[in-house]
Amino acid sequence: MKMNSLGSTGMQVSQLGYGSMGLRGPRTWGVRVVSEADADSFLNRVLDVGINFIDTAPDYGMSEQRIGDYIGHRRHEFYLATKCGCAYVQHEDHLEIAHVWQADVVRRNIETSLQRLRTDYIDLLQFHGGDAESLRQAGLIDLLQQYREQGTIRHLGISSSLPNLPALIELDVFETFQIPYSCLAPEHGEWITRAAANGVGIIIRGGVAQGGPDAEIQRPQLNDVWTRANLDELLPAGMKRAELILRYTLTHPNCDTVIVGTCNPDHLAQNVAAAERGPLSAELYTEITARVKNCS
């Protein structure tokens, strides 16, 4: 699989990363539940196909624990990205989640993540949202820089979106930004370029738009964009919709890695094959961009 430099971090990451929210397990949210045996098999399959960047979070249910349990012994084969600022309460039938910008929450997240993930360091720790002023006033950026100096975390990033991105970029302290983007939701495209201009690594989430109109769980708003832009008309012969969406995202010149979350081995294989086919042609990329812009 093609590897890219993640900004100036020194990490060489696979252009296709793995988002582990789907491994959250029962009593969380949603309808899909993955068994322990399937989680074990799938995580090892992720590494076997050449993916070396795994993204998780303390509030993704059992995700961190399963990563530690089933591929902790292969820790040297992948970069591990998790998050902080995650306050959560496990109820009998669901997981209640909030993002709280307090030092005790961040410290607890780090301690818990290290234990669950069976590691003594985190390659990339990201704030799970937050705005520049709140993070700065709470002293959390300084706190994570201290953890970085100690070697507990190697690099510092943030997962964010508009309207918070501009001020966060201006802080000039983050080594990576995780930003949502796809041809069906392209509003962050300009800010991806602006962030990358500062030498930071770009991690794209939502880059396959959950599969678009063919998704198992339908997103009517995304489907409407596809329909209004008449993107079926542009599908090359034999190409599935999800492949077009994923390869469009990978064509963005500042995309270092796009994290795709699935627990379906067939979908994983299709995503890997699509990524290996490379970016779309300049003509197709430009036409998709223009159609989506004109129908917005």
C-alpha positions as CSV (number, residue, x, y, z in Angstrom):
1,M,0.0,0.0,0.0
2,K,1.2,3.5,-0.8
3,M,2.7,5.3,2.2
4,N,2.7,9.1,2.8
5,S,4.5,11.3,5.2
6,L,2.1,12.5,7.9
7,G,3.1,16.2,7.7
8,S,6.4,16.7,9.5
9,T,5.8,14.0,12.2
10,G,8.3,11.7,10.6
11,M,5.6,9.0,10.5
12,Q,5.1,7.2,7.1
13,V,1.4,6.2,7.2
14,S,-0.6,4.1,4.8
15,Q,-2.9,6.2,2.6
16,L,-5.8,4.1,3.9
17,G,-6.1,4.1,7.7
18,Y,-8.5,2.2,9.9
19,G,-11.1,4.0,12.0
20,S,-12.1,1.6,14.8
21,M,-15.4,3.1,16.0
22,G,-17.2,0.1,14.6
23,L,-15.5,-2.1,17.1
24,R,-17.2,-0.3,20.0
25,G,-19.2,-3.4,20.9
26,P,-22.6,-3.8,22.6
27,R,-24.4,-1.3,24.9
28,T,-23.1,1.7,23.0
29,W,-25.1,3.0,20.1
30,G,-26.2,1.9,16.6
31,V,-27.3,-1.5,15.4
32,R,-24.0,-3.2,14.4
33,V,-22.3,-5.3,17.1
34,V,-19.1,-7.1,16.5
35,S,-18.2,-10.3,18.5
36,E,-14.9,-10.8,20.2
37,A,-13.8,-13.4,17.7
38,D,-14.7,-11.2,14.7
39,A,-12.9,-8.2,16.2
40,D,-9.8,-10.3,16.7
41,S,-9.9,-11.6,13.1
42,F,-10.7,-8.2,11.6
43,L,-8.0,-6.2,13.4
44,N,-5.3,-8.7,12.3
45,R,-6.7,-8.6,8.8
46,V,-6.4,-4.8,8.8
47,L,-2.6,-5.1,9.5
48,D,-2.2,-8.0,7.1
49,V,-3.5,-5.9,4.2
50,G,-0.9,-3.3,4.8
51,I,-2.7,-0.6,6.9
52,N,-0.4,0.8,9.5
53,F,-2.5,3.7,11.0
54,I,-5.3,2.9,13.4
55,D,-7.5,5.6,14.9
56,T,-9.5,5.1,18.1
57,A,-10.8,7.0,21.2
58,P,-11.6,6.2,24.8
59,D,-15.3,6.8,24.2
60,Y,-15.5,4.2,21.4
61,G,-16.8,1.6,23.8
62,M,-14.6,-1.5,23.7
63,S,-12.5,-0.3,20.7
64,E,-9.3,0.5,22.6
65,Q,-9.5,-2.7,24.7
66,R,-10.0,-4.8,21.6
67,I,-7.0,-3.2,19.9
68,G,-4.8,-3.9,22.9
69,D,-6.1,-7.5,23.3
70,Y,-5.9,-8.6,19.7
71,I,-3.1,-6.7,18.1
72,G,-1.1,-5.4,21.1
73,H,1.5,-8.1,20.3
74,R,1.9,-6.5,16.9
75,R,2.4,-3.0,18.3
76,H,5.6,-2.4,16.2
77,E,3.6,-2.8,13.0
78,F,1.3,0.2,13.3
79,Y,0.9,3.8,14.4
80,L,-1.7,4.3,17.1
81,A,-3.8,7.4,17.3
82,T,-6.3,7.9,20.1
83,K,-8.0,10.9,21.6
84,C,-8.6,12.9,24.8
85,G,-11.2,15.1,26.3
86,C,-13.6,12.2,26.4
87,A,-16.0,12.0,29.3
88,Y,-18.3,9.0,29.2
89,V,-20.7,7.0,31.3
90,Q,-21.6,3.4,30.6
91,H,-25.3,2.8,31.2
92,E,-27.0,-0.5,31.2
93,D,-28.1,-0.2,27.5
94,H,-26.1,2.7,26.1
95,L,-22.9,4.8,26.3
96,E,-23.4,8.4,27.3
97,I,-20.7,10.6,25.7
98,A,-19.6,14.2,26.4
99,H,-16.4,16.1,25.5
100,V,-15.0,18.0,28.6
101,W,-12.0,20.2,28.5
102,Q,-10.5,19.6,32.0
103,A,-7.1,18.4,33.0
104,D,-8.4,15.6,35.1
105,V,-10.4,14.2,32.2
106,V,-7.4,14.4,29.9
107,R,-5.1,12.7,32.4
108,R,-7.7,9.9,33.0
109,N,-8.1,9.4,29.3
110,I,-4.3,9.0,28.8
111,E,-4.0,6.6,31.7
112,T,-6.9,4.5,30.6
113,S,-5.9,4.4,27.0
114,L,-2.4,3.2,27.8
115,Q,-3.8,0.4,29.9
116,R,-6.4,-0.7,27.4
117,L,-4.1,-0.5,24.4
118,R,-1.4,-2.4,26.2
119,T,1.3,0.1,25.3
120,D,3.6,2.5,27.1
121,Y,3.3,5.3,24.5
122,I,0.8,6.8,22.0
123,D,2.0,7.8,18.6
124,L,-0.6,10.5,18.1
125,L,-2.9,11.9,20.8
126,Q,-5.7,14.1,19.5
127,F,-8.1,16.4,21.2
128,H,-11.5,15.0,20.4
129,G,-12.9,18.3,19.3
130,G,-12.7,21.6,21.3
131,D,-12.1,25.2,20.4
132,A,-8.9,27.1,20.7
133,E,-9.9,29.4,23.5
134,S,-11.2,26.6,25.8
135,L,-8.2,24.4,25.2
136,R,-5.8,27.2,25.9
137,Q,-7.6,28.6,29.0
138,A,-7.8,25.1,30.6
139,G,-4.0,24.7,30.1
140,L,-4.6,21.5,28.1
141,I,-2.2,22.3,25.3
142,D,0.6,22.8,27.8
143,L,-0.4,19.6,29.5
144,L,-0.1,17.5,26.4
145,Q,3.2,19.2,25.5
146,Q,4.5,18.0,28.8
147,Y,3.3,14.4,28.1
148,R,5.1,14.7,24.7
149,E,8.3,15.8,26.4
150,Q,8.1,12.8,28.7
151,G,7.6,10.5,25.7
152,T,4.2,9.3,26.8
153,I,2.8,10.7,23.5
154,R,4.9,11.2,20.4
155,H,2.8,13.7,18.6
156,L,0.0,16.1,19.3
157,G,-3.1,16.6,17.0
158,I,-6.7,17.5,17.0
159,S,-9.9,16.2,15.4
160,S,-12.0,19.2,14.6
161,S,-14.2,20.9,12.0
162,L,-15.7,24.3,11.2
163,P,-16.3,26.8,12.7
164,N,-13.4,26.0,15.1
165,L,-10.7,25.1,12.5
166,P,-9.4,28.6,11.7
167,A,-8.5,29.6,15.3
168,L,-7.0,26.1,15.9
169,I,-4.8,26.4,12.9
170,E,-3.6,29.9,14.0
171,L,-2.4,28.4,17.3
172,D,0.4,26.7,15.3
173,V,0.8,23.9,18.0
174,F,-0.8,20.9,16.4
175,E,1.2,18.4,14.3
176,T,-1.9,16.8,12.7
177,F,-5.5,17.8,12.0
178,Q,-8.3,15.2,11.5
179,I,-10.9,16.8,9.3
180,P,-14.1,15.6,7.6
181,Y,-14.2,15.6,3.8
182,S,-15.6,13.9,0.8
183,C,-17.0,14.8,-2.6
184,L,-20.5,14.7,-1.0
185,A,-19.4,16.9,2.0
186,P,-16.6,19.1,0.6
187,E,-17.0,22.2,2.7
188,H,-13.7,21.6,4.6
189,G,-11.6,21.2,1.4
190,E,-10.1,24.8,1.6
191,W,-9.3,24.4,5.2
192,I,-7.5,21.2,4.6
193,T,-5.3,23.0,2.2
194,R,-4.7,25.9,4.6
195,A,-3.8,23.6,7.5
196,A,-1.4,21.6,5.3
197,A,0.3,24.8,4.2
198,N,1.7,25.0,7.8
199,G,3.4,21.6,7.4
200,V,0.9,19.7,9.5
201,G,-0.3,16.2,8.7
202,I,-3.8,15.7,7.3
203,I,-6.0,12.8,8.4
204,I,-9.4,12.8,6.7
205,R,-12.4,11.2,8.2
206,G,-15.7,10.5,6.5
207,G,-13.8,10.2,3.3
208,V,-15.9,7.4,1.9
209,A,-19.2,9.1,3.0
210,Q,-20.3,5.9,4.6
211,G,-20.5,4.4,1.1
212,G,-22.8,7.0,-0.3
213,P,-26.1,5.9,-1.8
214,D,-25.0,2.2,-1.4
215,A,-24.3,2.5,2.3
216,E,-25.8,-0.1,4.7
217,I,-27.0,2.8,6.9
218,Q,-28.4,5.5,4.6
219,R,-27.7,9.2,5.0
220,P,-30.4,11.0,3.0
221,Q,-28.5,14.4,3.0
222,L,-25.5,12.8,1.3
223,N,-27.6,10.8,-1.1
224,D,-29.3,14.1,-2.1
225,V,-26.0,15.6,-3.1
226,W,-25.2,12.5,-5.2
227,T,-28.5,12.7,-6.9
228,R,-28.6,16.4,-7.5
229,A,-25.0,16.4,-8.9
230,N,-26.0,13.4,-11.1
231,L,-22.7,11.6,-10.2
232,D,-24.0,8.3,-11.5
233,E,-23.5,9.7,-15.0
234,L,-19.8,10.1,-14.2
235,L,-19.2,6.6,-12.9
236,P,-16.6,4.8,-15.1
237,A,-17.7,1.4,-16.3
238,G,-17.3,-1.2,-13.5
239,M,-16.6,1.3,-10.7
240,K,-18.8,1.3,-7.6
241,R,-20.1,4.4,-6.0
242,A,-18.0,3.9,-2.8
243,E,-14.9,3.5,-4.9
244,L,-15.5,6.8,-6.7
245,I,-16.1,8.6,-3.4
246,L,-13.0,7.1,-1.7
247,R,-10.7,7.8,-4.7
248,Y,-12.0,11.3,-4.9
249,T,-10.9,11.9,-1.3
250,L,-7.5,10.3,-1.9
251,T,-7.1,12.7,-4.9
252,H,-7.0,15.7,-2.7
253,P,-3.4,16.8,-2.8
254,N,-3.1,17.3,0.9
255,C,-4.7,14.0,2.0
256,D,-2.0,12.0,3.9
257,T,-4.3,9.3,5.1
258,V,-8.1,8.7,5.1
259,I,-9.5,6.7,7.9
260,V,-12.2,4.3,6.9
261,G,-14.3,2.4,9.4
262,T,-15.7,-0.9,8.5
263,C,-16.0,-4.3,10.2
264,N,-16.9,-6.1,6.9
265,P,-14.0,-8.0,5.4
266,D,-15.4,-7.7,1.9
267,H,-15.7,-3.9,2.3
268,L,-12.2,-3.7,3.6
269,A,-10.9,-5.6,0.6
270,Q,-12.8,-3.3,-1.7
271,N,-11.4,-0.2,0.0
272,V,-7.9,-1.5,-0.2
273,A,-8.3,-2.3,-3.9
274,A,-9.8,1.1,-4.6
275,A,-7.0,2.9,-2.9
276,E,-4.4,0.9,-4.8
277,R,-6.0,2.0,-8.1
278,G,-4.8,5.5,-7.2
279,P,-6.3,9.0,-7.6
280,L,-9.0,9.9,-10.1
281,S,-8.0,11.5,-13.3
282,A,-7.7,15.3,-13.2
283,E,-10.7,15.7,-15.6
284,L,-13.0,13.4,-13.5
285,Y,-11.9,15.0,-10.2
286,T,-12.6,18.5,-11.6
287,E,-16.0,17.6,-13.1
288,I,-17.2,16.0,-9.8
289,T,-16.0,19.1,-7.9
290,A,-17.8,21.4,-10.3
291,R,-21.1,19.5,-10.2
292,V,-21.2,19.2,-6.5
293,K,-20.4,23.0,-6.1
294,N,-23.1,23.9,-8.6
295,C,-25.8,21.9,-6.9
296,S,-25.1,23.2,-3.4
